[in-house]
Amino acid sequence: MDIYKVSSKIALVSFSIGTILFVLQVFIKGINAVTMIGYYYVGLAIIINSLVFIMLLSLLFINKNKRETIQSIGIILFNIPIAFLYYSIVIHKLI
């Protein structure tokens, strides 16, 4: 399978799972299982997305298709501000 399609799917799955956990956390009060699952999920998502990012970054220097590589990197990086926003809202809600 094409690395660009895989990276886009990984970014979409990361966003979807993160959004589901965020919505659950907003509607469930206090620190609970959803909070713990969310913390572990963020750690796992950081590892997976970082590996994909590093792979795409290395392709940027050896592959001729730079435009598609840069677009894929952008899609992966787009999750960072969203995750930070979700984190900020959840922390503010818990405090």
C-alpha positions as CSV (number, residue, x, y, z in Angstrom):
1,M,0.0,0.0,0.0
2,D,1.1,3.5,-0.7
3,I,2.8,5.3,2.2
4,Y,0.9,8.5,1.5
5,K,-2.5,6.6,1.8
6,V,-1.3,4.9,4.9
7,S,-0.2,8.1,6.6
8,S,-3.5,9.8,5.7
9,K,-5.4,6.9,7.2
10,I,-3.3,6.9,10.3
11,A,-3.9,10.6,10.8
12,L,-7.7,10.1,10.2
13,V,-7.9,7.2,12.7
14,S,-5.9,9.2,15.3
15,F,-8.2,12.2,14.9
16,S,-11.3,10.0,15.0
17,I,-10.3,8.1,18.1
18,G,-9.1,11.2,19.8
19,T,-12.3,13.0,19.1
20,I,-14.4,10.1,20.4
21,L,-12.4,10.0,23.6
22,F,-12.7,13.8,23.9
23,V,-16.5,13.8,23.5
24,L,-16.8,11.0,26.0
25,Q,-14.6,12.9,28.5
26,V,-16.7,16.1,28.1
27,F,-19.9,14.3,28.9
28,I,-18.5,12.2,31.7
29,K,-17.6,14.1,34.8
30,G,-14.4,13.8,36.7
31,I,-11.3,11.6,36.4
32,N,-12.4,8.1,35.3
33,A,-11.6,5.3,32.9
34,V,-12.1,7.5,29.9
35,T,-9.5,9.9,31.2
36,M,-7.0,7.1,31.8
37,I,-7.7,5.6,28.4
38,G,-7.3,9.0,26.8
39,Y,-3.9,9.5,28.5
40,Y,-2.6,6.1,27.3
41,Y,-4.1,6.8,23.8
42,V,-2.3,10.1,23.5
43,G,1.0,8.4,24.3
44,L,0.4,5.7,21.8
45,A,-0.7,8.2,19.1
46,I,2.4,10.3,19.7
47,I,4.6,7.3,19.1
48,I,2.8,6.1,16.0
49,N,2.4,9.5,14.4
50,S,6.0,10.4,15.2
51,L,7.2,7.2,13.4
52,V,5.1,8.0,10.4
53,F,6.3,11.6,10.5
54,I,10.0,10.5,10.6
55,M,9.4,8.1,7.7
56,L,7.7,10.8,5.6
57,L,10.5,13.3,6.5
58,S,13.1,10.8,5.3
59,L,11.1,10.3,2.0
60,L,11.1,14.1,1.5
61,F,14.9,13.9,1.0
62,I,15.0,10.8,-1.2
63,N,11.8,10.8,-3.1
64,K,11.1,12.9,-6.1
65,N,7.4,13.4,-5.3
66,K,8.0,16.2,-2.8
67,R,4.5,17.8,-3.1
68,E,2.6,14.6,-2.0
69,T,5.2,14.0,0.8
70,I,4.7,17.6,2.1
71,Q,0.9,17.2,2.0
72,S,1.1,14.0,3.9
73,I,3.4,15.6,6.5
74,G,0.9,18.4,6.8
75,I,-2.0,16.0,7.4
76,I,0.0,14.3,10.2
77,L,1.0,17.6,11.8
78,F,-2.6,18.9,11.6
79,N,-3.5,16.6,14.5
80,I,-1.1,18.4,16.9
81,P,-3.1,21.6,17.4
82,I,-6.3,19.7,17.6
83,A,-4.8,17.4,20.3
84,F,-3.5,20.4,22.2
85,L,-7.0,22.0,22.1
86,Y,-8.6,18.8,23.3
87,Y,-6.0,18.5,26.1
88,S,-6.5,22.1,27.2
89,I,-10.2,21.8,27.4
90,V,-10.1,18.5,29.3
91,I,-7.5,19.8,31.8
92,H,-9.5,23.0,32.3
93,K,-12.6,20.9,32.9
94,L,-10.9,18.7,35.4
95,I,-9.4,21.5,37.4
